[in-house]
Every structure is written in C-alpha cells, then in structure tokens.
Amino acid sequence: MDATVAVTSVEEVGSDTYAIRFDTPEGFSAEPGQFVKLGTEIDGEPVSRFYTLSSPTTEGTFEVTVEIDLEEGGEFSRFLADIEPGVAMSLSGPFGDQHYDGEGRVVVLAGGPGVGPAVAIARRALDDGGEAAVVYRDDDPAHEARLDDLRGRGASIAVLDDDDDLTDPVADALAGATDETAFVYGFADFVDDALAAIEAGGGDADDAKVENFG
C-alpha cells in the first residue's frame, strides 16, 4: 500500500543509530522481517530508502531502525538526522517474504543493520510462546537494551565483534528442532559467512530465510 505516515517518536539505540516509530495507517499490516520504503522531498525532488521493520507488530505503530552516516549517506541521511515527532513521510509496502511466520523456534543471524529485524523477530517469537536465539556481529552494537531484555526472557543472545568467526556461536544457537527456522539479515559478506556457519552447525542453509542488504 501507499500512504503518508507521521513520526511519533525517535529513540537513540546506538552510535548514530535511531529507532524511528510511526503511526500505523489504516489497512497497513506487516510481519517482523519485512521492509518498507520511506520517502520525502528534498529540494523538490523525491528521495526514498528501504528499511526493515524493527517492531514485533504494526499494531497502532510500527518502527524501523536507521543508522545515519552523515559523511556517506547524503541528503536523506541529513534529513533523518534532524527528524522529530510530527514529521510526515511517504510509505510504500510492505515488501519481502523472508519474515517471521509463526515458527516455534527462531534463530536469527544478524550483521550490522540486521539487528533491527533480529530484535523484532525474536521478541515476536517469545510473545507468541516460542523460543528465540540471536547471533549478532557488529563492532559497535545497537539495540543493546532490547538484546538484554530478550536475554532476560530466556532467549539465547550472542554478540560478536566484526572479525569474530560465526561457526561456534551459530552451532550453539541451532537446536535442530523440527519447528526451528534460521533467519539471516545483513550485507553480502555476512550472509555468506552466516550460511556457511549454518551448514557447519548441522543446519540446512537452503532452508534459511535470507535478506541480503547488498
């Protein structure tokens, strides 16, 4: 769907990383792991970017997590750096079929900005009475408070440095349950490492739900 949405809150969740929450427009529904296109006009020209949901549901509001790079991100990053509640943006979506779908156990492997869908999927699985594990690799982690909350609720959480090997943490996270699904969210190099780690840990990389950020 296409709609106009208003920002309801902006929360800093890491270094230059913000969770931006919007009012959910009537008729919009999405699952954690799906993504939306958000846009605005800058100097009369439309500008838009894709962002994966970081909220477990879209009931009432929905959220995306944005890492802002003022040096490389251009005008849209500068716009987001100054965003405040009440600002309106265009919305299209949702997009993507690599999302949570009621699995009894989720194992989410996240690199960098993949932490957004990771915390969303893990929380949704726990809320639904399931189990969750997250393996997150980033030299400068975001969403640490939410990861701590998930850990306190019984989720298995491993936070790694950028140069750490995924093999053992992924093997530890995989339980081999019949209702277990592995999810992978990150840039191409991380996706390759994650799929190799799934295979090494006894899982089937072909069955993983993967969103490659490029």
C-alpha positions, 0 to 999 in steps of 0.5 A, a space after each residue: 500500500 501507499 500512504 503518508 505516515 507521521 513520526 511519533 517518536 525517535 529513540 537513540 539505540 546506538 552510535 548514530 543509530 535511531 529507532 524511528 516509530 510511526 503511526 500505523 495507517 489504516 489497512 497497513 499490516 506487516 510481519 517482523 522481517 519485512 521492509 518498507 520504503 520511506 520517502 520525502 522531498 528534498 529540494 523538490 525532488 523525491 528521495 526514498 530508502 528501504 528499511 526493515 521493520 524493527 517492531 514485533 507488530 504494526 499494531 497502532 505503530 510500527 518502527 524501523 531502525 536507521 543508522 545515519 552516516 552523515 559523511 556517506 549517506 547524503 541528503 536523506 541521511 541529513 534529513 533523518 538526522 534532524 527528524 522529530 515527532 510530527 514529521 510526515 513521510 511517504 510509505 510504500 509496502 510492505 515488501 519481502 517474504 523472508 519474515 517471521 511466520 509463526 515458527 516455534 523456534 527462531 534463530 536469527 543471524 544478524 550483521 550490522 543493520 540486521 539487528 533491527 529485524 533480529 530484535 523484532 523477530 525474536 521478541 515476536 517469537 517469545 510473545 507468541 510462546 516460542 523460543 528465540 536465539 540471536 547471533 549478532 556481529 557488529 563492532 559497535 552494537 545497537 539495540 543493546 537494551 532490547 538484546 538484554 531484555 530478550 536475554 532476560 526472557 530466556 532467549 539465547 543472545 550472542 554478540 560478536 565483534 566484526 572479525 569474530 568467526 560465526 561457526 561456534 556461536 551459530 552451532 550453539 544457537 541451532 537446536 535442530 528442532 523440527 519447528 526451528 527456522 534460521 533467519 539471516 539479515 545483513 550485507 553480502 559478506 555476512 550472509 555468506 559467512 552466516 550460511 556457511 556457519 549454518 551448514 557447519 552447525 548441522 543446519 540446512 542453509 537452503 532452508 534459511 530465510 535470507 535478506 541480503 542488504 547488498 
